[in-house]
Amino acid sequence: MIVNMAQRGRSKKIVPKAAYHHGDLPRALVEAAQQLIESRGYARLTLRETAQAAGVSVAAPYRHFADREALLAAVLVDGFRELASRTDSARRAASDAMTGLVAVGLAYVAFAADHPSIYRLMFGPECDKSAHPELMAAGHEALAVLMDAVAACKAAGLIGNADVQQVALAGWSLSHGLASLHADGILAAAMPGDLDATARALMRILVEGVRPRPASRKSAIRRHRKG
């Protein structure tokens, strides 16, 4: 948090923008990096320019981040946590389990649309995610929301005998594919249209594909004859 303070007395001195309370500098640097990434991508992001954007000395980031990748990992932790929060909130607000599953997919796509550069970084090779346990945990937390949504559908009898993990993978693949096509500008060029409407249409296809099907008349007759 950036804090402006004034000393009491005859001559008031304003503490410059670069002054932070102890413990706030990492957050300020992460937020500065997020803004830089959102405005012009992550390829040229450096600790030096992040420090300058945050209003601190160029040496200050090294007190908390060993290198550029450590800063990127912190940015991605925030990204995955926000994704988890948004998808989980959407699921909890839904009226039933299947609507909740659809809501997770829609919130996933909406997150990517709101933060395209961060989203690309989250699923790109720029940062070695396996080297950062907190980042891996945040990613698993986001995935767990989808798994819980599918498990709730399974418990409610809405996906029949379908495997929870496979349905979750299908939903993730659909949402991630659409989100990536949009974030990269490919979707608008190839199939322009409303992103939310497109996401809803695709989610309906997924939902219909996993709903249990009633036994056909012929199957019922065959079972009756065998009995």
Secondary structure as the mmCIF struct_conf table of DSSP 4:
data_model
#
loop_
_struct_conf.conf_type_id
_struct_conf.id
_struct_conf.beg_label_comp_id
_struct_conf.beg_label_asym_id
_struct_conf.beg_label_seq_id
_struct_conf.end_label_comp_id
_struct_conf.end_label_asym_id
_struct_conf.end_label_seq_id
STRN STRN1 ILE A 2 ILE A 2
STRN STRN2 ALA A 6 ALA A 6
BEND BEND1 GLY A 9 SER A 11
STRN STRN3 ILE A 14 ILE A 14
HELX_LH_PP_P HELX_LH_PP_P1 VAL A 15 PRO A 16
TURN_TY1_P TURN_TY1_P1 LYS A 17 ALA A 18
STRN STRN4 TYR A 20 TYR A 20
TURN_TY1_P TURN_TY1_P2 HIS A 22 GLY A 23
HELX_RH_AL_P HELX_RH_AL_P1 LEU A 25 ARG A 40
BEND BEND2 TYR A 42 TYR A 42
TURN_TY1_P TURN_TY1_P3 ALA A 43 ARG A 44
HELX_RH_AL_P HELX_RH_AL_P2 LEU A 47 ALA A 54
TURN_TY1_P TURN_TY1_P4 GLY A 55 GLY A 55
BEND BEND3 VAL A 56 VAL A 56
TURN_TY1_P TURN_TY1_P5 VAL A 58 ALA A 59
HELX_RH_3T_P HELX_RH_3T_P1 ALA A 60 ARG A 63
TURN_TY1_P TURN_TY1_P6 HIS A 64 HIS A 64
BEND BEND4 ALA A 66 ASP A 67
HELX_RH_AL_P HELX_RH_AL_P3 ARG A 68 ALA A 93
BEND BEND5 ALA A 94 ASP A 96
HELX_RH_AL_P HELX_RH_AL_P4 ALA A 97 ASP A 114
HELX_RH_AL_P HELX_RH_AL_P5 PRO A 116 MET A 122
TURN_TY1_P TURN_TY1_P7 PHE A 123 PHE A 123
BEND BEND6 GLY A 124 CYS A 127
HELX_RH_3T_P HELX_RH_3T_P2 LYS A 129 ALA A 131
HELX_RH_AL_P HELX_RH_AL_P6 PRO A 133 ALA A 155
TURN_TY1_P TURN_TY1_P8 ALA A 156 GLY A 157
BEND BEND7 LEU A 158 ILE A 159
TURN_TY1_P TURN_TY1_P9 GLY A 160 ASN A 161
HELX_RH_AL_P HELX_RH_AL_P7 VAL A 164 ALA A 183
TURN_TY1_P TURN_TY1_P10 ASP A 184 GLY A 185
HELX_RH_AL_P HELX_RH_AL_P8 ILE A 186 ALA A 190
BEND BEND8 MET A 191 MET A 191
BEND BEND9 GLY A 193 GLY A 193
HELX_RH_AL_P HELX_RH_AL_P9 LEU A 195 VAL A 210
BEND BEND10 ARG A 211 ARG A 211
HELX_LH_PP_P HELX_LH_PP_P2 PRO A 212 SER A 216
HELX_RH_AL_P HELX_RH_AL_P10 ARG A 217 LYS A 226
#
